[in-house]
């Protein structure tokens, strides 16, 4: 796209953006060997993104690895995970068209191992197996000052460890080598990487899903809540954005198009992929932010949910995945959708 073909006046933008966008849009991208839409590609997203024709993607919507121990992300360290997301976001700036959007569905890391966090264990009252209290022990000690803790334990019908915990507290983990866990807030990282790439935060939605009780045993050992929501961050590439409420029905606009909290269930069975998001998530963003014929990108396409959503809304799609088995799975699911 040449500067003369821009749909907005680049000279009216902030000076720091003029240099960045001027260099990007001054190039003529009409020729080149770029990948075609309506297909799924295998490989590292950072490499394949460079093969997409610049300024052509109306919407990129995806959910990256969350760094929570899934099999498909086992090769990543925390540092390499951050590098992957940062690089992928950076590569998006050239392919998203002016006025287009980058949408990232992600959650905070609820059980983030932090070596610097003191190894302190909560005193979980309701899980204590023995009803013996510190006062009970003091009473025995006053009556039998010659008793050691083993004899006190025998008298109170409890273990010696219980006596030690009641007298000295059970907070310190002692010889345990596992680091403590805490919540890692991810939104700030994503915002920082998007701003660094040239995008601007446009909106954020909260997806309320099913409460994940199975994965939240820790909630019974602390005041922490169960996992029942994720974030949908929407970033904007400078340019003219078409605002068209007629993309949605009146009920859709009232019920979710203009609402910050989206409520719909998670995928009921992750039988063919460890971490599928429900089709409602890409469907809503596609309907809200794109027109028919636009190209929708998912660079962590997994089982092909975003591509299927694009097909249902008469959009084109490009899908990318690192794993060959998921590329094959996505192609299989897309074929089923096309034959419906």
C-alpha positions in Angstrom: 0.0 0.0 0.0 1.4 3.3 -1.0 1.2 6.4 1.1 -1.1 8.0 -1.4 -3.5 5.1 -1.0 -4.0 5.5 2.7 -7.5 5.9 4.0 -6.4 8.4 6.7 -4.3 11.5 6.7 -0.9 10.3 8.1 0.2 13.9 8.7 -2.5 14.4 11.3 -1.1 11.6 13.5 1.3 12.2 16.3 4.8 12.7 15.0 6.2 9.6 16.6 3.6 7.6 14.7 4.1 9.4 11.4 7.6 8.0 11.1 6.6 4.5 12.0 3.5 4.3 9.8 5.0 6.3 7.0 7.8 3.8 6.6 5.3 0.9 6.8 2.7 2.3 4.4 5.1 3.8 1.9 6.0 0.3 0.7 4.2 -1.2 -2.2 2.9 -4.6 -1.2 1.0 -5.4 -4.3 3.6 -7.9 -5.5 5.1 -10.7 -3.4 4.7 -14.4 -2.7 2.3 -14.3 0.2 0.3 -17.2 1.7 -3.3 -17.5 0.6 -6.3 -17.2 2.9 -8.8 -20.0 3.7 -6.1 -22.5 4.7 -4.3 -23.7 7.8 -0.5 -23.5 7.9 1.9 -25.5 10.1 4.9 -23.8 11.7 6.1 -21.2 14.2 3.6 -18.2 14.1 6.6 -15.8 14.2 7.8 -17.1 10.9 4.5 -17.6 9.1 3.2 -14.1 10.1 6.0 -12.7 7.9 4.5 -14.5 4.9 1.1 -12.8 5.2 0.5 -9.9 2.9 0.8 -6.7 5.0 -2.3 -4.6 5.8 -4.8 -7.3 4.9 -6.0 -8.8 8.2 -9.2 -7.2 9.5 -9.1 -9.1 12.8 -6.6 -11.4 14.4 -8.3 -13.3 17.3 -6.5 -15.9 19.3 -5.7 -17.5 22.6 -2.0 -18.3 23.2 -0.5 -20.8 25.6 -1.3 -19.7 29.1 1.9 -21.1 30.7 -0.1 -23.4 33.0 1.6 -26.7 32.3 -0.3 -28.0 29.3 1.4 -30.6 27.2 1.6 -28.4 24.1 3.5 -25.7 26.0 5.8 -27.9 28.0 8.8 -26.8 25.9 8.4 -23.2 27.1 10.1 -21.6 30.1 8.5 -18.5 31.5 11.1 -16.3 29.8 10.6 -18.1 26.4 6.8 -17.9 26.9 7.0 -14.1 27.3 9.4 -13.9 24.3 6.9 -15.9 22.1 3.9 -13.7 22.9 5.9 -10.5 22.6 7.3 -11.5 19.2 3.9 -12.7 17.9 2.3 -9.4 18.9 5.1 -7.4 17.3 4.8 -9.4 14.0 1.0 -8.6 13.9 1.5 -4.9 13.3 2.4 -5.2 9.7 -0.3 -7.6 8.7 -3.3 -6.0 10.5 -4.9 -3.4 8.2 -5.2 0.2 9.3 -8.2 0.5 11.7 -8.1 -3.3 12.2 -8.0 -5.2 15.5 -5.9 -7.6 17.4 -7.9 -9.6 20.0 -6.2 -11.7 22.6 -8.0 -14.1 24.9 -5.9 -14.9 28.0 -6.1 -15.5 31.7 -3.9 -14.6 34.6 -1.5 -17.4 35.8 -3.2 -18.4 39.0 -0.6 -20.8 40.3 2.6 -19.0 39.3 5.7 -20.4 41.0 7.8 -17.6 42.6 11.1 -18.6 44.2 11.2 -15.2 45.9 8.0 -15.7 47.8 8.4 -16.8 51.4 7.6 -20.5 51.9 4.7 -19.9 54.3 1.8 -22.3 54.8 -1.6 -21.2 55.8 -3.0 -22.4 59.1 -6.1 -24.2 57.6 -8.4 -24.5 60.6 -11.1 -26.6 59.0 -8.7 -29.2 57.8 -7.0 -29.9 61.1 -7.2 -33.6 61.9 -6.7 -33.2 65.6 -8.9 -31.0 67.9 -6.0 -30.5 70.3 -5.4 -26.8 70.9 -2.5 -24.9 72.2 -4.5 -24.3 75.4 -4.9 -28.1 75.9 -1.1 -28.5 75.7 -0.4 -25.7 78.1 -2.8 -27.3 80.6 -0.9 -30.6 80.5 2.4 -28.8 80.7 1.3 -27.0 83.8 0.0 -30.2 85.4 3.0 -32.3 84.3 6.0 -29.9 83.8 8.3 -33.0 83.6 6.6 -34.3 80.4 8.3 -34.0 77.1 6.2 -33.5 74.0 6.1 -37.3 73.3 4.5 -38.0 76.6 2.2 -35.0 76.1 1.2 -36.3 72.7 0.5 -39.7 74.2 -1.7 -38.2 76.9 -3.7 -36.1 74.5 -3.9 -39.0 72.0 -2.3 -37.1 69.1 1.0 -37.1 67.3 4.2 -35.5 68.4 4.1 -33.3 65.2 0.7 -32.0 66.3 2.2 -30.9 69.6 5.1 -29.2 67.8 2.8 -27.4 65.4 0.5 -26.1 68.1 3.3 -24.8 70.2 5.5 -23.3 67.4 3.0 -22.7 64.6 2.7 -24.6 61.4 3.5 -21.7 59.0 7.0 -22.4 58.0 7.4 -25.0 55.3 10.8 -26.0 56.6 12.6 -28.4 54.3 10.1 -28.3 51.5 11.8 -27.4 48.2 8.8 -26.4 46.1 8.5 -22.7 45.8 5.3 -20.9 46.9 2.7 -20.0 44.2 1.0 -16.7 43.6 -1.2 -15.0 41.0 0.7 -13.5 38.1 -1.2 -10.6 36.5 -0.8 -11.0 32.7 -2.7 -8.0 31.4 0.1 -5.5 32.0 2.5 -7.6 30.0 0.2 -7.9 27.1 -0.5 -4.2 27.1 3.2 -3.4 27.2 4.0 -5.7 24.3 1.1 -4.3 22.2 2.0 -0.7 22.8 5.6 -1.6 21.9 4.4 -3.0 18.6 2.4 0.1 17.7 -1.1 -1.0 18.8 -3.3 0.9 21.2 -5.6 -0.7 23.8 -9.1 -0.2 22.5 -11.3 -2.2 24.8 -11.3 -5.2 27.2 -14.1 -7.7 27.9 -14.4 -10.3 30.6 -15.5 -13.8 29.6 -17.4 -15.4 32.5 -17.1 -19.2 32.0 -17.9 -22.3 34.1 -16.2 -22.3 37.5 -13.2 -24.6 37.3 -13.6 -26.4 40.6 -11.4 -29.3 39.6 -8.4 -27.0 39.0 -8.9 -25.0 42.1 -8.3 -27.3 45.1 -6.0 -24.5 46.4 -9.2 -22.4 46.9 -10.1 -24.6 49.8 -6.7 -23.9 51.4 -6.8 -20.1 51.1 -9.1 -17.2 50.5 -8.4 -17.3 46.8 -11.3 -17.8 44.4 -12.0 -20.5 41.9 -11.1 -19.9 38.3 -14.2 -18.7 36.4 -13.3 -15.9 34.1 -10.8 -14.8 31.4 -9.9 -11.6 29.7 -10.5 -10.6 26.1 -8.1 -7.7 25.2 -8.9 -5.7 22.1 -6.0 -3.7 20.5 -6.4 -1.2 17.6 -4.0 -0.4 14.8 -4.1 3.3 13.8 -6.3 3.9 10.9 -10.0 4.5 9.9 -12.2 2.1 11.8 -15.6 1.4 10.4 -18.2 1.6 13.1 -21.4 -0.3 12.0 -23.9 -1.3 14.6 -26.0 -3.0 11.9 -23.5 -5.9 12.0 -25.5 -7.1 15.1 -29.2 -7.4 15.8 -30.7 -5.1 18.4 -30.8 -8.0 20.9 -27.2 -8.9 20.2 -26.1 -5.3 20.7 -28.0 -4.9 23.9 -27.1 -8.3 25.3 -23.4 -8.5 24.5 -22.2 -6.1 21.8 -22.2 -3.1 24.2 -21.5 -5.1 27.3 -18.2 -5.5 29.1 -19.0 -8.9 30.6 -19.7 -11.9 28.3 -21.2 -15.0 29.8 -21.2 -18.3 28.0 -20.1 -21.8 28.9 -16.7 -23.3 28.3 -16.1 -26.2 25.9 -17.7 -29.3 27.5 -15.1 -31.8 26.4 -11.5 -31.0 25.4 -11.3 -34.5 23.9 -9.2 -33.6 20.9 -7.3 -30.6 22.2 -6.3 -29.6 25.7 -7.5 -26.0 25.6 -10.3 -25.3 23.2 -12.2 -22.0 23.5 -15.9 -22.1 22.7 -16.9 -20.9 19.3 -19.0 -18.2 20.8 -15.8 -16.2 21.6 -14.5 -15.8 18.1 -18.0 -15.6 16.7 -18.8 -12.5 18.8 -15.6 -10.7 17.9 -15.9 -11.5 14.2 -19.5 -10.3 14.1 -18.7 -7.2 16.1 -15.4 -6.1 14.4 -15.5 -7.3 10.8 -17.5 -7.3 7.6 -18.3 -10.2 5.2 -15.3 -11.1 3.1 -12.8 -9.8 5.6 -9.8 -12.0 6.6 -9.7 -13.3 10.1 -6.4 -14.7 11.5 -5.7 -17.1 14.3 -2.0 -17.9 14.9 -2.7 -20.5 17.6 -5.6 -22.1 15.7 -5.6 -25.4 17.6 -8.7 -27.4 16.6 -9.8 -24.7 14.1 -12.5 -23.0 16.1 -11.8 -19.5 14.8 -11.7 -20.7 11.2 -15.1 -22.4 11.7 -16.5 -19.2 13.2 -15.2 -17.2 10.2 -16.8 -19.6 7.8 -20.2 -19.3 9.5 -20.0 -15.6 9.3 -18.9 -15.6 5.6 -15.4 -14.3 6.4 -12.1 -15.6 5.0 -9.6 -17.1 7.5 -5.9 -17.9 8.0 -4.9 -20.4 10.7 -1.5 -21.2 12.1 -0.4 -23.9 14.5 3.0 -25.3 15.5 1.8 -28.9 15.9 1.1 -31.0 12.8 -1.5 -33.0 14.6 -3.5 -29.8 15.4 -3.1 -28.6 11.8 -4.6 -31.9 10.6 -7.3 -31.7 13.3 -8.2 -28.1 12.2 -8.4 -29.1 8.6 -10.6 -32.0 9.4 -13.0 -29.9 11.5 -13.1 -27.2 8.7 -13.9 -29.8 6.1 -16.8 -31.0 8.3 -18.1 -27.5 8.6 -17.9 -26.8 4.9 -19.8 -30.0 4.2 -22.7 -29.0 6.5 
